[in-house]
Amino acid sequence: MMRSRPRALQGDARGAGPTTTKKPHTDRSVFRHPLSVPGPCASQRNTIMKPAIQFLRVLLATWLCAHALAASAAIDPALLKPLGGDDPDARIAAVNQIAALATDDAVRVLKALNSEALYATPGGQVLIVDDAGNAFDPATDKTAPAPDDAEGITINNRLRGAVDGALSGLKLLSANRDERMAAAIDLLKSADPAQLPLIQKALAKENDAQVKDILQQVQATANLHAPDPVTRRAAVKTLAETTNAALKPALEQLLAKNPDGSYAEADEGVRIEAVRTLAALDRHLSIVDFAGKLFYGISLGSVLLLAALGLAITFGLMGIINMAHGELLMIGAYTTYVCQMVFRKFFPGAIDAYLVVALPAAFIVAAAVGIALERLVIRWLYGRPLETLLCTWGISLMLMQGVRSIFGAQNVEVANPSWMSGGVTVLGSLVLSYNRIVIVFFALFVVLAVWLILNKTRLGLFVRAVTQNRRMASCVGVSTGRIDMMTFGLGCGIAGLGGVALSQLGNVGPDLGQGYIVDSFMVVVLGGVGQLAGTVIAAFGLGEVNKFLEPVAGAVLAKIAILVFIIVFIQKRPQGLFALKGRSVE
């Protein structure tokens, strides 16, 4: 049923529209400039006036079109009337048709239906009634007092689900790219053929390549339930070009069997295409799974490397079994937390820079704690590894209790800077998080820095001399006690840097270091005592083996298998992957 207001406007548009034949003017002097003269200048006057007349025509047509669109912004009463009826299928169809309009009034009607603010009169008029008793008629865009015979439209769970899906679909037309992407991904899980008009409208307007690709998948997923088997077969072929794992259940449902033994998809051609698409999707998912395990194995290896690098110096070069090494990781993480709190309070505008300050701060604090431990306790226990183990284990308990007394027993949160948040998507569905990528490169940078210190500095020369032959180094004037102190401090400072990295991967708590102390010792022993290259290879190797074993055997059995492997390996090769060279070995 058309409204009188749009017909009136259409009649005006026909009456006021430009004609196709031009009626000659009887008095040409009307258009004559006062200073013009008759004769040859008439053609020039016509040339000047033609563009002006055409511009006026275009302006008039634009004005008429704008008013016609404004008049048609309201919703056809025939679309609204089923909402007040009793037929559930007709109501859901009306919801989808109203959503396909993608107008402000359509959104308003759907939101009112969802919040039970939509009313209907016995005559079939649908109104939006507010708390003040005012009724807005979406068919006429007019507001008036609510009629007495208007009753609220009830909504059940099925209809509410359809309304929620329609409102989610309307976000496909949002000006915000992220909101459109989220709406498209959400529709991918439950696309319905009734939403195809809205999906096609969004697809025609979309300019972003990634959002458009998701919308094409949504369109194909919705067509999987189309009544025409040719359309369903074309949709399955379209999905064969995608790499989205979320589409796998919808394709598998086509091959499912009903209780009577028949297939859910009656057409054999569609089932054959579904088998091919599933095979292609499985191949892609296996590649993605392998790449994901490879990346996360490297990520775990970088964390183990940062945790074990300091232990490789204190245990590998000095022979000290430091059971408090995990607590030095914890100290580095809590130093990062303190830096974050300071920046939030005093420099909120530069909060993303807290990590730059936390790196040297964590190194200095952890190194200071390590130097204090070496000077006060460990220097008296050189050559007695069992007593060193027991003493440092007691120190670790004291450090954990001290942190609980200062910061509390609950975990604290260290937020990633904005430049480390998010990730990059590769192979269609594998997300490589920025924080893990940064930690991998940071671990390699720390290894390079340690190598330069040990091989290109005076301190490194003295450390290598004391490690290879302590007595000879002392005889030539090297202060072995001072070198021991600085070496232990260097190893503890590197542990503090490892704590900074761990704080970017999860919450920080007093027990943070307990989960890495055993793994750190395994890395050092497997790589070879005192060997930097062996530590790097062992860390990344254990990280990869752990990630590939966990899906097969579980996390606990994977740890046990790795431990058994290391025990057997050490029995066959006690020096580890790389043997230490020097007189001290002899």
C-alpha positions as CSV (number, residue, x, y, z in Angstrom):
1,M,0.0,0.0,0.0
2,M,1.6,3.3,-1.0
3,R,1.3,6.4,1.1
4,S,-0.4,9.6,-0.2
5,R,2.7,11.7,0.6
6,P,5.1,9.9,-1.7
7,R,2.4,9.8,-4.5
8,A,2.0,13.6,-4.2
9,L,5.7,14.1,-4.5
10,Q,5.9,11.8,-7.5
11,G,3.1,13.7,-9.1
12,D,5.0,17.0,-8.5
13,A,8.1,15.5,-9.9
14,R,6.3,14.5,-13.2
15,G,4.7,17.9,-13.4
16,A,7.8,19.9,-12.8
17,G,10.2,17.7,-14.8
18,P,12.0,19.1,-17.8
19,T,10.5,18.6,-21.3
20,T,12.4,16.9,-24.1
21,T,11.4,19.6,-26.8
22,K,12.4,23.2,-26.5
23,K,9.7,25.8,-27.2
24,P,11.1,28.8,-29.1
25,H,10.9,32.1,-27.3
26,T,8.8,34.8,-29.1
27,D,10.7,37.6,-27.5
28,R,14.5,37.1,-27.7
29,S,15.1,40.5,-26.1
30,V,14.3,38.9,-22.7
31,F,17.8,37.3,-22.7
32,R,19.6,40.2,-24.3
33,H,22.3,42.0,-22.3
34,P,21.7,45.8,-22.2
35,L,25.0,46.4,-24.0
36,S,24.6,43.7,-26.6
37,V,23.7,44.3,-30.2
38,P,21.6,42.1,-32.5
39,G,23.2,40.2,-35.3
40,P,26.2,37.8,-35.0
41,C,26.3,37.9,-31.1
42,A,23.0,35.7,-30.9
43,S,24.9,32.5,-31.1
44,Q,27.3,33.6,-28.4
45,R,24.3,34.4,-26.1
46,N,22.9,30.9,-26.8
47,T,26.2,29.3,-26.0
48,I,26.4,31.1,-22.6
49,M,22.8,30.4,-21.6
50,K,22.7,26.6,-22.5
51,P,25.1,25.6,-19.6
52,A,23.1,27.7,-17.1
53,I,19.8,26.1,-18.1
54,Q,21.3,22.6,-17.9
55,F,22.7,23.4,-14.5
56,L,19.2,24.5,-13.3
57,R,17.7,21.3,-14.6
58,V,20.2,19.1,-12.8
59,L,19.7,21.1,-9.6
60,L,15.9,20.7,-9.8
61,A,16.2,17.0,-10.5
62,T,18.6,16.6,-7.5
63,W,16.2,18.4,-5.2
64,L,13.2,16.3,-6.3
65,C,15.2,13.1,-5.9
66,A,16.3,14.1,-2.4
67,H,12.7,14.8,-1.3
68,A,11.6,11.5,-2.9
69,L,14.2,9.6,-0.9
70,A,13.3,11.4,2.3
71,A,9.6,10.5,1.7
72,S,10.5,6.9,1.1
73,A,12.6,6.6,4.3
74,A,9.6,5.3,6.2
75,I,8.8,1.6,6.3
76,D,6.1,0.1,4.2
77,P,3.2,-0.9,6.5
78,A,2.9,-4.2,4.7
79,L,6.4,-5.1,6.1
80,L,5.5,-4.1,9.6
81,K,2.1,-5.8,9.8
82,P,3.4,-9.4,10.2
83,L,5.3,-8.4,13.3
84,G,2.0,-8.1,15.2
85,G,0.6,-11.4,13.8
86,D,0.7,-15.0,15.1
87,D,2.7,-16.7,12.3
88,P,6.3,-17.2,13.6
89,D,7.7,-17.8,10.1
90,A,6.1,-14.6,8.8
91,R,7.4,-12.6,11.7
92,I,11.0,-13.8,11.1
93,A,10.7,-13.1,7.4
94,A,9.4,-9.6,8.2
95,V,12.5,-9.1,10.5
96,N,14.9,-10.0,7.7
97,Q,13.0,-7.9,5.2
98,I,13.1,-4.9,7.5
99,A,16.8,-5.4,8.2
100,A,17.4,-5.5,4.4
101,L,16.2,-1.9,4.2
102,A,19.2,-0.8,6.3
103,T,17.6,2.5,7.3
104,D,17.6,4.3,10.6
105,D,13.9,3.5,11.0
106,A,14.6,-0.2,10.4
107,V,17.2,-0.2,13.1
108,R,14.8,1.6,15.5
109,V,12.1,-0.9,14.9
110,L,14.3,-3.9,15.4
111,K,15.8,-2.5,18.6
112,A,12.3,-1.7,19.9
113,L,11.2,-5.3,19.1
114,N,14.2,-6.6,21.0
115,S,13.5,-4.4,24.0
116,E,9.7,-5.2,23.9
117,A,8.8,-1.5,23.1
118,L,7.0,-2.4,19.9
119,Y,3.2,-2.3,20.0
120,A,0.5,-3.3,17.5
121,T,-3.2,-2.2,17.2
122,P,-6.1,-4.4,16.2
123,G,-6.0,-2.7,12.8
124,G,-2.5,-3.9,12.1
125,Q,-0.7,-0.6,12.9
126,V,2.8,-1.1,14.4
127,L,4.1,1.6,16.8
128,I,7.2,2.2,18.9
129,V,6.0,3.4,22.3
130,D,8.3,5.1,24.8
131,D,8.1,5.4,28.5
132,A,6.2,8.8,28.2
133,G,3.4,7.2,26.3
134,N,4.4,8.7,22.9
135,A,4.0,6.4,19.9
136,F,6.2,6.7,16.8
137,D,4.8,5.3,13.6
138,P,7.6,4.0,11.4
139,A,5.2,3.9,8.5
140,T,4.6,7.7,8.5
141,D,7.5,9.0,10.6
142,K,5.1,10.7,12.9
143,T,4.8,10.7,16.6
144,A,1.5,10.9,18.5
145,P,0.0,9.7,21.8
146,A,-0.2,6.0,22.0
147,P,-3.7,4.6,21.2
148,D,-5.6,2.9,24.0
149,D,-6.0,-0.4,22.1
150,A,-2.3,-0.9,21.3
151,E,-0.9,-4.0,22.8
152,G,2.8,-5.0,23.3
153,I,4.2,-7.5,20.8
154,T,5.6,-10.6,22.5
155,I,8.9,-12.0,21.4
156,N,10.1,-15.6,21.9
157,N,13.6,-17.0,21.8
158,R,13.5,-17.8,18.2
159,L,12.3,-14.4,17.2
160,R,14.8,-12.8,19.5
161,G,17.6,-14.8,17.8
162,A,16.5,-13.5,14.4
163,V,16.4,-9.9,15.7
164,D,19.9,-10.3,17.2
165,G,21.2,-11.7,13.9
166,A,19.5,-8.9,11.9
167,L,21.0,-6.2,14.2
168,S,24.4,-7.9,13.9
169,G,24.0,-7.9,10.1
170,L,23.2,-4.2,10.0
171,K,26.6,-3.5,11.4
172,L,27.9,-4.6,8.1
173,L,27.0,-1.2,6.9
174,S,28.8,0.6,9.7
175,A,31.4,3.3,8.9
176,N,33.8,1.7,11.3
177,R,36.0,-0.9,9.5
178,D,36.6,-3.0,12.7
179,E,32.9,-3.1,13.5
180,R,32.1,-4.3,9.9
181,M,34.8,-7.0,10.2
182,A,33.5,-8.2,13.6
183,A,29.9,-8.3,12.2
184,A,31.0,-10.3,9.2
185,I,32.9,-12.8,11.3
186,D,29.9,-13.2,13.6
187,L,27.6,-13.8,10.7
188,L,30.0,-16.4,9.3
189,K,28.9,-18.7,12.2
190,S,25.2,-18.5,11.5
191,A,24.5,-17.1,8.0
192,D,20.9,-17.5,6.9
193,P,19.5,-17.3,3.3
194,A,17.0,-14.7,4.6
195,Q,19.9,-12.3,5.3
196,L,21.2,-12.5,1.7
197,P,19.7,-9.2,0.6
198,L,21.5,-7.4,3.4
199,I,24.7,-9.3,2.8
200,Q,24.6,-8.5,-0.9
201,K,24.0,-4.8,-0.2
202,A,27.0,-4.7,2.2
203,L,29.1,-6.6,-0.3
204,A,28.3,-4.1,-3.0
205,K,29.3,-1.2,-0.7
206,E,32.4,-2.7,0.8
207,N,35.8,-1.4,-0.2
208,D,38.1,-3.2,2.3
209,A,39.7,-6.3,0.8
210,Q,39.7,-8.4,4.0
211,V,36.1,-7.5,5.0
212,K,35.0,-8.2,1.4
213,D,36.6,-11.6,1.5
214,I,34.8,-12.5,4.7
215,L,31.5,-11.2,3.3
216,Q,32.0,-13.5,0.2
217,Q,32.4,-16.4,2.6
218,V,29.3,-15.3,4.5
219,Q,27.3,-15.1,1.3
220,A,28.5,-18.6,0.2
221,T,27.7,-20.0,3.7
222,A,24.2,-18.6,3.5
223,N,23.8,-20.2,0.0
224,L,24.6,-23.6,1.5
225,H,21.0,-23.7,2.6
226,A,19.5,-22.4,-0.6
227,P,16.6,-24.4,-2.1
228,D,18.4,-24.6,-5.5
229,P,21.0,-27.4,-5.6
230,V,22.9,-25.5,-8.3
231,T,23.3,-22.5,-6.0
232,R,24.4,-24.8,-3.2
233,R,27.0,-26.5,-5.4
234,A,28.3,-23.1,-6.5
235,A,28.5,-22.0,-2.8
236,V,30.6,-25.1,-1.9
237,K,33.0,-24.4,-4.8
238,T,33.4,-20.8,-3.6
239,L,34.2,-22.0,-0.1
240,A,36.9,-24.3,-1.6
241,E,39.0,-21.2,-2.2
242,T,38.8,-20.0,1.4
243,T,41.1,-21.0,4.3
244,N,38.8,-20.4,7.2
245,A,38.6,-23.3,9.7
246,A,35.2,-22.0,11.0
247,L,33.6,-23.2,7.8
248,K,34.4,-26.8,8.4
249,P,31.4,-27.7,10.6
250,A,29.0,-26.2,8.0
251,L,30.6,-28.3,5.3
252,E,30.7,-31.5,7.4
253,Q,26.9,-31.0,8.1
254,L,26.3,-31.5,4.4
255,L,27.8,-35.0,4.7
256,A,26.0,-35.9,7.9
257,K,23.3,-38.6,7.8
258,N,19.8,-38.4,9.1
259,P,18.4,-41.0,11.5
260,D,16.7,-42.8,8.6
261,G,20.1,-43.2,6.8
262,S,19.6,-40.5,4.2
263,Y,22.1,-37.7,3.8
264,A,21.4,-34.2,5.1
265,E,22.3,-33.0,1.6
266,A,20.1,-34.7,-0.9
267,D,22.0,-33.7,-4.0
268,E,25.0,-36.0,-4.8
269,G,26.8,-33.3,-6.7
270,V,26.8,-31.0,-3.7
271,R,28.1,-33.8,-1.5
272,I,31.0,-34.5,-3.9
273,E,32.0,-30.8,-4.0
274,A,31.8,-30.8,-0.2
275,V,34.2,-33.7,0.1
276,R,36.7,-31.9,-2.2
277,T,36.3,-28.7,-0.3
278,L,36.9,-30.4,3.0
279,A,40.0,-32.2,1.7
280,A,41.4,-28.9,0.5
281,L,40.5,-27.2,3.8
282,D,42.1,-30.1,5.8
283,R,45.4,-29.8,3.8
284,H,45.5,-26.0,4.5
285,L,44.7,-26.6,8.2
286,S,47.5,-29.1,8.5
287,I,49.9,-26.5,7.1
288,V,48.6,-23.9,9.4
289,D,48.9,-26.3,12.4
290,F,52.5,-27.1,11.5
291,A,53.4,-23.4,11.1
292,G,51.7,-22.6,14.4
293,K,53.6,-25.3,16.3
294,L,56.8,-24.1,14.7
295,F,56.2,-20.5,15.7
296,Y,55.1,-21.2,19.2
297,G,58.0,-23.6,19.7
298,I,60.3,-20.8,18.7
299,S,58.5,-18.5,21.1
300,L,58.8,-21.0,24.0
301,G,62.4,-21.5,23.1
302,S,63.1,-17.8,23.3
303,V,61.6,-17.7,26.7
304,L,63.6,-20.7,27.9
305,L,66.7,-19.0,26.4
306,L,66.2,-15.8,28.4
307,A,65.5,-17.9,31.5
308,A,68.5,-20.2,31.0
309,L,71.1,-17.7,29.7
310,G,71.8,-16.2,33.1
311,L,72.0,-19.7,34.6
312,A,74.4,-20.7,31.9
313,I,76.8,-18.1,33.3
314,T,76.3,-18.7,37.0
315,F,76.1,-22.5,36.7
316,G,78.0,-23.1,33.5
317,L,80.9,-20.8,34.1
318,M,81.0,-20.6,37.9
319,G,79.7,-24.0,38.9
320,I,77.1,-22.6,41.3
321,I,73.8,-24.4,41.5
322,N,71.5,-21.4,42.0
323,M,68.0,-22.6,42.9
324,A,67.0,-18.9,43.4
325,H,67.5,-18.2,39.7
326,G,63.7,-18.4,39.1
327,E,63.1,-15.8,41.8
328,L,65.5,-13.5,39.9
329,L,63.1,-13.8,37.0
330,M,60.3,-12.9,39.3
331,I,62.2,-9.8,40.5
332,G,62.6,-8.7,36.9
333,A,58.9,-9.1,36.3
334,Y,57.9,-7.2,39.4
335,T,60.3,-4.4,38.5
336,T,58.5,-4.1,35.2
337,Y,55.2,-3.9,37.1
338,V,56.6,-1.1,39.3
339,C,57.7,0.8,36.2
340,Q,54.3,0.5,34.7
341,M,52.7,1.8,37.9
342,V,55.1,4.8,38.0
343,F,54.3,5.7,34.4
344,R,50.5,5.4,35.0
345,K,50.7,7.8,37.9
346,F,53.2,10.3,36.8
347,F,53.5,10.0,33.0
348,P,50.1,8.6,31.7
349,G,50.7,10.2,28.3
350,A,53.8,8.1,27.8
351,I,52.6,4.8,29.2
352,D,53.8,2.9,26.1
353,A,57.4,3.9,27.0
354,Y,57.4,2.1,30.4
355,L,59.0,-1.0,28.9
356,V,62.0,1.0,27.6
357,V,62.7,2.1,31.2
358,A,61.8,-1.4,32.7
359,L,64.6,-3.2,30.7
360,P,67.6,-1.4,32.3
361,A,65.7,-1.1,35.6
362,A,65.1,-4.9,35.8
363,F,68.7,-5.6,34.8
364,I,70.1,-3.3,37.5
365,V,67.7,-4.5,40.3
366,A,68.3,-8.2,39.6
367,A,72.0,-7.7,39.2
368,A,72.1,-5.8,42.5
369,V,70.2,-8.6,44.3
370,G,72.6,-11.2,42.7
371,I,75.7,-9.3,43.8
372,A,74.4,-9.0,47.3
373,L,73.7,-12.7,47.4
374,E,77.2,-13.5,46.1
375,R,79.0,-11.2,48.5
376,L,77.0,-12.2,51.6
377,V,76.4,-16.0,51.1
378,I,77.6,-17.7,47.9
379,R,81.3,-16.5,48.1
380,W,81.7,-18.8,51.2
381,L,80.3,-21.9,49.4
382,Y,82.5,-22.2,46.3
383,G,83.5,-25.8,45.7
384,R,80.5,-27.1,47.8
385,P,77.7,-27.6,45.2
386,L,75.3,-29.5,47.6
387,E,75.5,-26.7,50.2
388,T,75.0,-24.1,47.5
389,L,71.9,-25.9,46.3
390,L,70.4,-26.0,49.8
391,C,71.3,-22.4,50.6
392,T,70.0,-20.9,47.4
393,W,66.8,-22.9,47.8
394,G,66.2,-21.3,51.2
395,I,67.0,-17.9,49.6
396,S,64.4,-18.5,47.0
397,L,61.7,-19.1,49.7
398,M,62.8,-15.9,51.4
399,L,62.5,-13.9,48.2
400,M,59.1,-15.3,47.4
401,Q,57.8,-14.4,50.9
402,G,59.3,-10.9,50.7
403,V,57.5,-10.3,47.4
404,R,54.2,-11.6,49.0
405,S,54.7,-9.2,51.9
406,I,55.2,-6.2,49.6
407,F,52.9,-6.8,46.6
408,G,50.5,-9.4,48.0
409,A,49.9,-13.0,47.2
410,Q,47.6,-12.3,44.2
411,N,48.9,-12.0,40.7
412,V,49.3,-8.6,39.2
413,E,48.8,-7.6,35.6
414,V,51.4,-6.1,33.4
415,A,49.8,-4.7,30.2
416,N,51.4,-4.8,26.8
417,P,52.3,-1.5,25.3
418,S,50.1,-0.6,22.3
419,W,52.8,-1.3,19.8
420,M,53.1,-4.9,21.2
421,S,49.3,-5.5,21.2
422,G,47.6,-7.5,18.5
423,G,49.2,-9.6,15.9
424,V,49.7,-10.4,12.2
425,T,47.6,-13.0,10.4
426,V,49.3,-15.4,8.0
427,L,48.1,-18.3,6.0
428,G,44.5,-17.1,6.4
429,S,44.0,-18.0,10.1
430,L,47.3,-18.2,11.9
431,V,47.8,-15.2,14.2
432,L,51.4,-14.4,15.2
433,S,51.1,-12.1,18.2
434,Y,53.4,-9.0,18.3
435,N,54.5,-9.6,21.8
436,R,55.9,-13.1,21.1
437,I,57.6,-11.8,17.9
438,V,59.3,-9.0,19.8
439,I,60.4,-11.5,22.6
440,V,62.0,-13.8,20.0
441,F,64.1,-10.9,18.5
442,F,64.8,-9.6,22.0
443,A,66.2,-13.0,23.1
444,L,68.4,-13.1,20.1
445,F,69.6,-9.6,20.9
446,V,70.4,-10.6,24.5
447,V,72.4,-13.6,23.2
448,L,74.4,-11.3,20.9
449,A,75.0,-8.9,23.7
450,V,76.3,-11.6,26.0
451,W,78.5,-13.0,23.3
452,L,80.0,-9.6,22.7
453,I,80.6,-9.1,26.5
454,L,82.3,-12.5,26.9
455,N,84.4,-12.3,23.8
456,K,85.1,-8.6,23.1
457,T,85.4,-6.9,26.5
458,R,88.0,-6.9,29.2
459,L,85.5,-8.4,31.7
460,G,84.8,-11.2,29.3
461,L,88.5,-11.9,28.9
462,F,88.9,-12.2,32.7
463,V,85.8,-14.3,33.0
464,R,87.1,-16.8,30.4
465,A,90.5,-16.8,32.1
466,V,89.1,-17.5,35.6
467,T,86.8,-20.2,34.1
468,Q,89.6,-22.0,32.3
469,N,92.3,-21.7,35.0
470,R,91.5,-19.9,38.2
471,R,94.9,-20.3,39.8
472,M,96.8,-19.1,36.8
473,A,94.5,-16.1,36.4
474,S,95.1,-15.2,40.1
475,C,98.9,-15.5,39.6
476,V,98.9,-12.9,36.8
477,G,97.0,-10.4,38.8
478,V,93.3,-11.0,38.1
479,S,91.1,-10.4,41.1
480,T,89.2,-13.6,41.0
481,G,86.8,-12.6,43.8
482,R,85.8,-9.4,42.0
483,I,85.3,-11.3,38.7
484,D,83.1,-13.9,40.5
485,M,81.0,-11.1,41.9
486,M,80.6,-9.3,38.5
487,T,80.0,-12.6,36.7
488,F,77.3,-13.6,39.1
489,G,75.7,-10.2,38.9
490,L,75.8,-10.4,35.1
491,G,74.0,-13.7,35.1
492,C,71.3,-12.4,37.6
493,G,70.8,-9.3,35.5
494,I,70.1,-11.4,32.4
495,A,67.6,-13.3,34.5
496,G,66.0,-9.9,35.3
497,L,65.7,-9.3,31.5
498,G,64.0,-12.7,31.2
499,G,61.5,-11.6,33.8
500,V,60.6,-8.5,31.7
501,A,59.9,-10.8,28.8
502,L,57.8,-13.2,30.9
503,S,55.7,-10.2,32.2
504,Q,54.6,-9.5,28.6
505,L,53.2,-13.0,28.2
506,G,51.0,-13.4,31.3
507,N,50.3,-12.3,34.8
508,V,53.1,-11.8,37.3
509,G,53.0,-13.6,40.7
510,P,55.3,-14.7,43.5
511,D,55.5,-18.2,42.0
512,L,56.4,-17.0,38.5
513,G,60.0,-18.4,38.5
514,Q,59.1,-21.8,39.9
515,G,57.9,-23.0,36.5
516,Y,61.1,-22.2,34.7
517,I,63.9,-23.3,37.1
518,V,63.8,-27.0,36.1
519,D,63.6,-26.2,32.4
520,S,66.5,-23.8,32.7
521,F,68.7,-26.4,34.2
522,M,67.7,-28.9,31.5
523,V,68.7,-26.4,28.8
524,V,72.1,-25.7,30.4
525,V,72.9,-29.3,30.9
526,L,71.8,-30.4,27.5
527,G,73.6,-27.6,25.7
528,G,76.8,-28.1,27.5
529,V,78.1,-26.5,30.7
530,G,79.5,-23.1,29.9
531,Q,78.7,-23.2,26.2
532,L,76.7,-20.2,24.9
533,A,76.0,-21.8,21.5
534,G,74.8,-25.1,23.1
535,T,72.4,-23.1,25.3
536,V,70.8,-21.4,22.3
537,I,70.4,-24.7,20.4
538,A,69.1,-26.6,23.4
539,A,66.6,-23.8,24.3
540,F,65.0,-23.7,20.8
541,G,65.2,-27.5,20.4
542,L,63.4,-28.1,23.7
543,G,60.8,-25.5,22.8
544,E,60.0,-27.1,19.5
545,V,60.0,-30.7,20.9
546,N,57.7,-29.6,23.7
547,K,55.2,-27.9,21.4
548,F,55.1,-30.8,18.9
549,L,54.7,-33.4,21.8
550,E,52.0,-31.6,23.8
551,P,49.1,-32.2,21.3
552,V,50.0,-35.9,21.1
553,A,50.9,-36.9,24.7
554,G,49.7,-34.0,26.8
555,A,51.6,-31.3,28.7
556,V,52.7,-33.5,31.6
557,L,53.7,-36.5,29.6
558,A,55.6,-34.3,27.2
559,K,57.6,-32.9,30.1
560,I,58.3,-36.4,31.4
561,A,59.4,-37.6,27.9
562,I,61.8,-34.6,27.6
563,L,63.3,-35.3,31.0
564,V,63.8,-38.9,30.2
565,F,65.5,-38.0,26.9
566,I,67.9,-35.6,28.6
567,I,68.8,-38.2,31.3
568,V,69.5,-40.8,28.6
569,F,71.5,-38.3,26.5
570,I,73.6,-37.2,29.5
571,Q,74.4,-40.8,30.2
572,K,75.8,-41.2,26.7
573,R,77.3,-37.7,26.4
574,P,78.0,-36.2,29.9
575,Q,79.5,-33.0,28.5
576,G,76.3,-32.1,26.6
577,L,76.1,-31.0,23.0
578,F,79.3,-28.9,23.2
579,A,82.2,-29.8,25.5
580,L,83.9,-27.2,27.6
581,K,87.6,-26.6,26.7
582,G,90.3,-25.6,29.1
583,R,92.7,-26.7,31.8
584,S,89.9,-26.8,34.4
585,V,88.3,-29.6,32.5
586,E,91.4,-31.7,32.9
